[in-house]
């Protein structure tokens, strides 16, 4: 079970992220899903790290957290080989990666 503070916990059942749906061709995404399966605990920890940032874009009080979430995403994307950056917009920042 994972916890990210009061009122937020997750209990994992054995499952396969990359399980193929009947008739769905997943040749290009399969390696990504296989890697998530092999490192499920770390994948979930990363997800909860992002979810722990209070980036509520409709509330101006969380504008700094929206930027923090964008910076977090850029750092994570760079770790897996993307060229990523935060771009300013008239509203909240956006993340661009290739």
C-alpha positions as CSV (number, residue, x, y, z in Angstrom):
1,X,0.0,0.0,0.0
2,X,1.2,3.5,-0.8
3,X,0.2,6.7,1.0
4,X,0.7,10.3,0.0
5,X,-0.6,11.9,3.1
6,X,-3.9,11.9,5.0
7,X,-6.9,10.8,3.0
8,X,-4.8,9.5,0.1
9,X,-3.7,5.9,-0.1
10,X,-3.5,3.2,-2.8
11,X,-3.5,-0.5,-2.4
12,X,-2.2,-2.3,-5.4
13,X,-3.7,-5.6,-6.6
14,X,-1.5,-7.7,-8.9
15,X,-2.3,-6.4,-12.4
16,X,-0.6,-5.9,-15.7
17,X,-0.4,-2.4,-17.0
18,X,0.4,-3.6,-20.5
19,X,-2.2,-6.3,-20.7
20,X,-3.5,-6.4,-24.3
21,X,-7.1,-5.9,-25.0
22,X,-8.7,-8.4,-27.4
23,X,-8.1,-7.2,-30.9
24,X,-6.0,-4.1,-29.9
25,X,-2.6,-3.9,-31.6
26,X,-0.1,-2.5,-29.2
27,X,3.2,-3.2,-30.8
28,X,4.7,0.3,-30.4
29,X,3.4,0.9,-26.8
30,X,4.1,-2.6,-25.5
31,X,7.8,-1.9,-24.6
32,X,6.7,1.2,-22.6
33,X,4.0,-0.8,-20.8
34,X,6.4,-3.7,-20.2
35,X,8.8,-1.3,-18.5
36,X,6.1,0.1,-16.3
37,X,5.2,-3.5,-15.3
38,X,8.8,-4.3,-14.5
39,X,9.2,-1.2,-12.3
40,X,5.6,-0.8,-11.0
41,X,6.5,0.4,-7.6
42,X,8.8,3.1,-8.9
43,X,6.2,4.0,-11.6
44,X,3.6,4.5,-8.9
45,X,5.9,6.5,-6.7
46,X,6.6,8.9,-9.6
47,X,2.8,9.2,-10.3
48,X,2.1,9.9,-6.6
49,X,4.9,12.5,-6.6
50,X,3.1,14.4,-9.4
51,X,-0.3,13.9,-7.8
52,X,1.2,15.3,-4.5
53,X,1.7,18.7,-6.2
54,X,-1.3,20.9,-5.6
55,X,-1.5,22.2,-9.2
56,X,-5.1,23.2,-9.2
57,X,-5.2,25.4,-12.3
58,X,-8.6,27.0,-11.6
59,X,-7.4,28.5,-8.3
60,X,-4.9,31.4,-8.6
61,X,-3.6,30.5,-5.2
62,X,-2.0,27.5,-6.8
63,X,-0.2,29.2,-9.7
64,X,3.2,28.5,-8.2
65,X,2.3,24.8,-7.8
66,X,1.3,24.7,-11.5
67,X,4.8,25.8,-12.4
68,X,6.2,23.4,-9.9
69,X,4.3,20.5,-11.5
70,X,5.5,21.6,-15.0
71,X,9.1,21.6,-13.7
72,X,8.6,18.2,-12.1
73,X,7.3,16.8,-15.4
74,X,10.3,18.3,-17.4
75,X,12.7,16.7,-14.9
76,X,11.1,13.3,-15.2
77,X,10.8,13.4,-18.9
78,X,14.5,14.3,-19.2
79,X,15.4,11.3,-17.1
80,X,13.8,9.0,-19.7
81,X,15.5,10.7,-22.6
82,X,13.1,13.4,-23.8
83,X,14.2,16.9,-24.7
84,X,11.7,18.7,-22.5
85,X,11.1,22.3,-21.4
86,X,8.6,24.5,-19.7
87,X,7.0,27.1,-22.0
88,X,5.2,30.2,-20.7
89,X,1.7,30.9,-22.0
90,X,-0.8,33.7,-21.3
91,X,-2.2,31.3,-18.6
92,X,-0.3,28.5,-17.0
93,X,3.0,27.1,-18.2
94,X,2.9,24.1,-20.5
95,X,5.4,21.3,-21.0
96,X,6.8,20.5,-24.4
97,X,8.8,17.3,-25.0
98,X,10.1,15.3,-27.9
